[in-house]
Amino acid sequence: MNISNLEQFVQRENAMRQIFKSRPFSLLNPADRQEIADRIDSALSPENLTCDGELRGSQVQQKYRFLTRCAQELLSIDPNVQFYEFN
């Protein structure tokens, strides 16, 4: 399966982690995969998905589709990761 969306998501997360001098995420590490799943879950919460109501319509749909593709790609790599917002 193609995991380009997931790789893009991880790259963005790692760019933020670099600012704060945190260790980068790796898709090879099971603990990191769960943390990535948690980050995707957080991004899928209604408040974060809509940027507290600042995004509407097609912007929200585009963001939602990207995040759900990331979640699906992560599940294809590791079916043991847990999601709560994504079913």
PyMOL commands that set and color helices and strands:
alter all, ss='L'
color gray80, all
select helices_A, chain A and resi 4-19+30-44+46-49+57-77
alter helices_A, ss='H'
color red, helices_A
deselect
rebuild
show_as cartoon
